[in-house]
Amino acid sequence: MKLAHVALLAAAFVAAVVVCPSTATGEASGRERVALSVEIDGAIGPASTRQLEEALDVAAKRDAEVLILQLDTPGGLVTSMREMIADILASPVPVIGYVAPAGGHAASAGTYILYATHVAAMAPGTNLGAATPIELGGPLPSLPGPGGDKDTGKDQKNATGPPPEGDAMMAKVTNDAVALIRSLAELRGRNADWGEKAVREAASLSANAALQEHVIDFVARDTTELLQLADGRTVEVSGKKQVLATKGLPVETLDPGWFIRLLAVITDPNIAVVLMLVGVYGIVFEFTSPGAVAPGVIGTICLVLGLYALNLLPVNYTGLALMLLGIAFLIVEAFNPTVVLGLGGVSAFLLGAAMLLKVEGPGFAMSWAVIGAAAALTLGLALLTGSYLWTARRSLPRVGAQAMHGLPAEILDWSQGEGHVLAQGERWRAKADEPLAPGDSVEVAEVKDLVLTVRRRR
C-alpha cells in the first residue's frame, strides 16, 4: 500500500514537471516574437530623436525581442545625440546598433550612439568614427605627441599661463565628449581607448578593422545574419542580464510617420528661416490689404512652424532677435523710405542669421546662399515698395480734398457771400471773399467740412 502511494506521488511529480514547462512554453508562444527595425538615415536631429523614441515605445508595448537601430548618418546635433543615448540606455527592449547598408557610415554623433547600443554591428563596406566635436567651430587645439607640440617644436608641458579662451573651451568640450564615449564603452565592454582616439584625433575604422579593435561585436551582411549572430548573446537591459533569442525572427520595419517627416524638413535651419520670412511677409500683406485672407492664413502657419522648428534647435536668441529686428527695419523702410533703415535692416538680418545657431553639426549649418538670397529679396522688396511710395508722394493727389484744389466750378446761386456751385458734376455748398453772381466761373481754393472756398478763375 505504501509502495502504491509512493508510485502515485512520483507519477504526479513527473506530470507536474512535464505540464509546467509546456504551459510556460504555450504562454510564451502566445506572444508574437518579432524583431522591430528603425532606420536613421541622415543627420541626427530632433526628428531622429522623435523617431527613435516612438520606435522604442512601440517595441516596449509589443514586447519585441529586439529593436534594430540601422544607422547611416554623418552626425548631427549633440543635444539630439544625448537624448537618443539616454533613450537607449533606459530602454526595456535590447537595441542592436547596425551600420548599414554597404557604403553607409556612423560618423560623429553616430559613433556615440553605436557605442550606447546593447549589441553593435556593421555591414561590410561601412565605416564609423571621426567623433571630434566641431560644434563650436574651428579645429581642435593641437594635441601634444610623445615629443611635444609637432607644430611649434615646443613641449606644451613647459608652457606658462592659462590657455587661450577658445582652446580652453574646446578642451572642455573635448574632455566631456571623451568622458561620454569612455563611459559608454565601459558600460558595453567595448574598446574605450579607440573611442577616445576617435574623439581626440577624429580616427575612423572600417567594418573589419572595427571588429578587430573590439569596437563592434560582429560584421553582418544583412538583418538575417545579424539576428543569427546576435542569438545567444547576453546583454544587460534595465540592470538585468538577458540572453537574446533572435535567430530566425521575422523583421518588421517601423516607417516614420508624417509628423516625423515634416519635422525632418522644418528643423533644417535654412527652411526654418525661410518659413519665418514667408510668415512675416504674409502677415504684413494681410494687414496692408485686409480681406485677402490667404496671405494671413499661410503667413501665420509658416511663422508658427518656423518658430516651432527654431524652438527645437539650439538657437542663439540674440541672433534670432537681430533677424527679427532687421525684418522690422526693412518693413518700416518700405513704408517710410530712408537709406539708414534699409542698410541697418539688411546688416541686422545678415548678422543675426550668422549667429542664429549656438552650435553647428553635420546637416545643421546655415547656408550663406540662403541667407544672402533672403537678404537680397527682402531688401529688393523694401526698395521696390519704397520707390512706389516715393513716386506716389511726388505725384499730384487724385482723390480727397487735396485733389480738388484748382478744379473749375460754376456758380448756381449766390447770396451774401455764399451759395451753391457745380464742381465735378456735383452740387456743393460754397463761400467766397469776393462778390460773385450765378453763372460766374470760379475755381476751388480750399475744402473744409464739405464746404468749398472758391475764387474767380485766374
Secondary structure, 3 states (H helix, E strand, C coil): CHHHHHHHHHHHHHHHHHHHHHHHHHHHHHCCCCEEEEEEECCECHHHHHHHHHHHHHHHHCCCCEEEEEEEECCECHHHHHHHHHHHHCCCCCEEEEECCCCCEEECHHHHHHHHCCEEEECCCCEEECCCCCCCCCCCCCCCECCECCCCCCCHHHCCCCCCHHHHHHHHHHHHHHHHHHHHHHHHCCCHHHHHHHHHCCCEEEHHHHHHCCCCCEECCCHHHHHHHHCCCEEEECCEEEECCCCCCCEEECCCCHHHHHHHHHCCHHHHHHHHHHHHHHHHHHHHCCCCCHHHHHHHHHHHHHHHHHHHCCECHHHHHHHHHHHHHHHHHHHCCCHHHHHHHHHHHHHHHHHCECCCCCCCCCCHHHHHHHHHHHHHHHHHHHHHHHHHHHCCCCCCCHHHCCCEEEEEEEECCEEEEEECCEEEEEECCCCCCCCCEEEEEEEECCEEEEEECC
